[in-house]
Amino acid sequence: MKFEYTPKGVCSRKMIFNIENDKIESFEVVGGCNGNLKGIASLLKDMKVDDAIGRLRGIKCGIKDTSCPDQISKALEEFKTLA
């Protein structure tokens, strides 16, 4: 299932997930820190949704209250409410 999320409070503008059978098949980000987010996407491949949420929730970027990883967790939490 394709799922798109608009993150808040970070540089990235859109997060696109493909999730099947509670696993992240692919993840892509529009905007943000290209290299770091490609690395995160590679690490998330085949990871269970709940595992990704647990690992990424609450990570901050500098003095911001959130980060791209934290926004990924929020996106996945939203996905779970829709699935």
Backbone torsions as a table, in degrees:
resi	resn	phi	psi	omega
1	MET	NA	128.4	176.8
2	LYS	-82.1	135.1	-179.6
3	PHE	-137.8	129.3	178.6
4	GLU	-114.7	142.5	-177.3
5	TYR	-136.9	139.3	175.2
6	THR	-101.9	109.4	-178.0
7	PRO	-72.3	158.4	-178.6
8	LYS	-123.9	136.2	174.3
9	GLY	80.3	14.1	179.2
10	VAL	-134.1	172.8	-178.0
11	CYS	-73.2	-32.2	-178.1
12	SER	-68.1	149.2	-174.6
13	ARG	-106.4	-25.4	-179.3
14	LYS	-155.0	142.7	175.9
15	MET	-122.0	130.9	-176.2
16	ILE	-122.6	121.3	-178.5
17	PHE	-114.9	148.8	165.4
18	ASN	-121.9	113.6	-174.7
19	ILE	-121.5	127.8	178.6
20	GLU	-134.6	133.6	176.7
21	ASN	52.0	43.2	177.4
22	ASP	65.9	19.9	176.5
23	LYS	-125.2	143.6	178.0
24	ILE	-80.5	110.8	179.4
25	GLU	-80.9	-39.7	177.4
26	SER	-154.7	159.1	-178.9
27	PHE	-149.7	133.0	-179.1
28	GLU	-138.2	146.5	-180.0
29	VAL	-126.6	138.0	173.4
30	VAL	-100.8	121.8	-177.3
31	GLY	84.9	-176.0	178.9
32	GLY	84.4	-169.6	-178.7
33	CYS	-83.1	99.1	-169.9
34	ASN	-51.2	-53.5	-176.4
35	GLY	-64.1	-45.7	180.0
36	ASN	-62.4	-42.8	-177.4
37	LEU	-72.5	-30.7	173.0
38	LYS	-65.5	-38.8	177.0
39	GLY	-63.4	-45.2	177.7
40	ILE	-61.5	-42.8	179.7
41	ALA	-59.4	-41.3	179.0
42	SER	-64.4	-40.9	179.7
43	LEU	-68.8	-32.1	-178.1
44	LEU	-76.7	-20.6	-176.3
45	LYS	-56.4	127.5	179.9
46	ASP	70.6	9.1	178.3
47	MET	-84.4	142.5	175.9
48	LYS	-67.3	145.2	-177.6
49	VAL	-55.8	-48.3	-178.0
50	ASP	-64.3	-35.1	177.4
51	ASP	-65.1	-42.6	179.5
52	ALA	-64.1	-43.3	178.7
53	ILE	-58.6	-48.0	-178.1
54	GLY	-62.0	-35.4	-178.8
55	ARG	-79.2	-29.3	-171.3
56	LEU	-103.3	-20.6	-176.2
57	ARG	-60.5	132.7	172.4
58	GLY	86.9	-2.5	177.9
59	ILE	-69.8	133.9	-179.2
60	LYS	-108.6	157.2	176.7
61	CYS	-114.2	105.2	-178.4
62	GLY	59.5	-126.5	-178.8
63	ILE	-91.8	-1.7	178.5
64	LYS	-69.5	153.9	177.4
65	ASP	-80.5	-3.8	-177.2
66	THR	-143.8	-178.1	177.9
67	SER	-158.7	173.6	175.2
68	CYS	-60.9	-44.8	176.7
69	PRO	-58.9	-40.9	177.9
70	ASP	-63.8	-39.1	178.5
71	GLN	-67.8	-32.0	174.2
72	ILE	-61.4	-44.3	179.3
73	SER	-62.5	-40.0	179.1
74	LYS	-66.1	-39.3	177.3
75	ALA	-62.0	-44.5	-179.0
76	LEU	-67.4	-34.9	175.0
77	GLU	-64.0	-41.0	176.1
78	GLU	-63.7	-42.2	178.2
79	PHE	-56.5	-42.7	-178.4
80	LYS	-61.6	-31.8	178.6
81	THR	-72.2	-23.4	-177.7
82	LEU	-93.0	-25.7	-174.0
83	ALA	-76.3	NA	NA
